[in-house]
């Protein structure tokens, strides 16, 4: 039987941040629940080749794939909702597309003809979309086009979608996610912005098949009918998407409006089976049923964005915390703390005493570093469970070297190249990249294996002696100091197969209930139905502290 090959493009109207990523993930999820093979792509309309050089406080988290590609945070949502590991072919930027077209032109792969923005750029985008679908052998390929309808940046991708639709009309569907505001002084949900967005999409030669109506409250029938009239679709093809407590409710809400059946009808695909979201619904119940709370501090350096707190910088960490908390039947109460406040004296580290655990996620550079080191010292000395991720492990080793080993002024050469005790140093193969100012896609990236030491917290958590985790860093534990750190009481419970790279550092349980750092980013592999082992153990211990308190 021939494989179904259908494509669903998700575009955004009215404003950015309307929820296209969660909508795309949820659409993919409900089609997966119908028994189909599904994959998802993200198109970022930036000239950047990848997300690795984008500012986290502007663009959000950089999500790293197994193959080392540095991508948009929505790729993380796709992996978490679909429980799959995607590859670089599932992520596309304007820069990446142009780069490939120019490479082909330089290599005479266009046979000497003139290369033009249209059709050659859209055709390259189409090639990538179709390759991703074939790579996954997908029945349905959900493609999220970043940005907002009407922006110049995403026109070439809309053109690619239009070209695919014109070639095979029944194989392509368009879903517009649009915001319906309810002005406080008016008190009525307004549909006019969505009408304008629909017409703007029409001007690109595209008619939305389905409109997902985002808003503060559910959409009533009257407004569904109004949108239907002015946007040339049926009222049942307008899907209500009100604000909800958890993003994981979205697939369930979509199915209340029979979105998967409507999509199958639009794409002329016979139903394969009834939607089976049983396991997902059980997980969603757990998100609401926790009787106890676990009070956690997340201390980072990227939380501030103007006058706002930007938690999206650490979205995978925050979701991983939630998944493991739900596993143990507790509700996580997360407090975001800017490490710079400890440095400025705005906050005292003693305020950490009220927390059941603390996490320091990844980061780069010297901003807020001393504040994080002070926080690590406090939780180590007061035996508060601690999980350090990437930079969080490196800073824990610096704190240990300074205050236990007695190496005063110990540091990372990333911050202080002249430190007497460079316990964290740049990897030798990275020095050439730095000398040549080659920063993009040159770090240690992607999945790498590690061997776990028996009798350690890490080994017990994973339940196996060999693991594979995703990395994103340039600096490592300096081999010159490993023996001294061990002698002082630090255990390196995870190392690279050749024994050269320290992947996990921890204190024995006899010294601390849970003090562990990983050089890799375990959060990238945490899934709703498969919480990550390190987060599980951290939450378990933090919950016990809460219970004892």
Secondary structure as GFF3:
##gff-version 3
##sequence-region A 1 549
A	DSSP	beta_strand	6	13	.	.	.	ID=ss1
A	DSSP	alpha_helix	20	32	.	.	.	ID=ss2
A	DSSP	beta_strand	38	44	.	.	.	ID=ss3
A	DSSP	three_ten_helix	51	53	.	.	.	ID=ss4
A	DSSP	alpha_helix	56	59	.	.	.	ID=ss5
A	DSSP	beta_strand	63	64	.	.	.	ID=ss6
A	DSSP	beta_strand	70	71	.	.	.	ID=ss7
A	DSSP	alpha_helix	74	82	.	.	.	ID=ss8
A	DSSP	three_ten_helix	88	90	.	.	.	ID=ss9
A	DSSP	beta_strand	91	93	.	.	.	ID=ss10
A	DSSP	alpha_helix	94	106	.	.	.	ID=ss11
A	DSSP	pi_helix	117	121	.	.	.	ID=ss12
A	DSSP	alpha_helix	122	136	.	.	.	ID=ss13
A	DSSP	beta_strand	140	145	.	.	.	ID=ss14
A	DSSP	three_ten_helix	152	154	.	.	.	ID=ss15
A	DSSP	alpha_helix	155	167	.	.	.	ID=ss16
A	DSSP	three_ten_helix	169	171	.	.	.	ID=ss17
A	DSSP	beta_strand	172	179	.	.	.	ID=ss18
A	DSSP	alpha_helix	192	203	.	.	.	ID=ss19
A	DSSP	beta_strand	210	215	.	.	.	ID=ss20
A	DSSP	alpha_helix	221	231	.	.	.	ID=ss21
A	DSSP	three_ten_helix	235	237	.	.	.	ID=ss22
A	DSSP	beta_strand	238	242	.	.	.	ID=ss23
A	DSSP	three_ten_helix	247	249	.	.	.	ID=ss24
A	DSSP	alpha_helix	250	256	.	.	.	ID=ss25
A	DSSP	alpha_helix	259	266	.	.	.	ID=ss26
A	DSSP	alpha_helix	278	289	.	.	.	ID=ss27
A	DSSP	beta_strand	292	300	.	.	.	ID=ss28
A	DSSP	beta_strand	304	305	.	.	.	ID=ss29
A	DSSP	beta_strand	308	309	.	.	.	ID=ss30
A	DSSP	three_ten_helix	311	314	.	.	.	ID=ss31
A	DSSP	alpha_helix	315	327	.	.	.	ID=ss32
A	DSSP	beta_strand	330	338	.	.	.	ID=ss33
A	DSSP	alpha_helix	340	344	.	.	.	ID=ss34
A	DSSP	three_ten_helix	349	354	.	.	.	ID=ss35
A	DSSP	beta_strand	357	360	.	.	.	ID=ss36
A	DSSP	alpha_helix	369	381	.	.	.	ID=ss37
A	DSSP	beta_strand	385	389	.	.	.	ID=ss38
A	DSSP	alpha_helix	391	400	.	.	.	ID=ss39
A	DSSP	pi_helix	401	405	.	.	.	ID=ss40
A	DSSP	beta_strand	411	412	.	.	.	ID=ss41
A	DSSP	beta_strand	422	426	.	.	.	ID=ss42
A	DSSP	alpha_helix	428	435	.	.	.	ID=ss43
A	DSSP	beta_strand	444	452	.	.	.	ID=ss44
A	DSSP	alpha_helix	457	462	.	.	.	ID=ss45
A	DSSP	beta_strand	466	473	.	.	.	ID=ss46
A	DSSP	beta_strand	475	477	.	.	.	ID=ss47
A	DSSP	alpha_helix	479	487	.	.	.	ID=ss48
A	DSSP	beta_strand	490	495	.	.	.	ID=ss49
A	DSSP	beta_strand	502	507	.	.	.	ID=ss50
A	DSSP	beta_strand	515	518	.	.	.	ID=ss51
A	DSSP	three_ten_helix	522	525	.	.	.	ID=ss52
A	DSSP	alpha_helix	533	548	.	.	.	ID=ss53
###
